[in-house]
């Protein structure tokens, strides 16, 4: 935080301190690792159950996606965004918001995928990556500033 009684050099020094940059970069990096972990679990379960065990595709898709989402939610809540309150009411509220976000991002990714592949002629796999990356970025912003936002504490006078 830049204070008003400081000269320009002091302000620059404080604004670009290593601790602030580390904090600014560390959370998105943890988010990326968390997302990759959830995605790896999702893809591993899907591959194992659908390809190797020959189970029906739709239930396997839903189950694998749900398992990955649960792991991702827990990592994001407790590790990435470090929301410490452990009240059940708060946990259930966060989980509900996260589930709604997951449904919206899946729907949004599907819309983008179809628009890119069907209307613009982008190859399907490239369109899927582009759609998922867009929703990945949107998901970070919503989780950071809405679902797992830190409550501001008011100073006691």
Secondary structure, DSSP 8 states (H G I E B T S, - for coil): ---TTS-HHHHHHHHT-HHHHHHHHHHHHHHHHHHHHHHHHHHHHHIIIIIIS---HHHHHHHHHHHHHHHHHHHIIIIIS------HHHHHHHHHHHHHHHHHHHHHHHHHHHIIIIIS---HHHHHHHHHHHHHHHHHHHIIIIIT---------
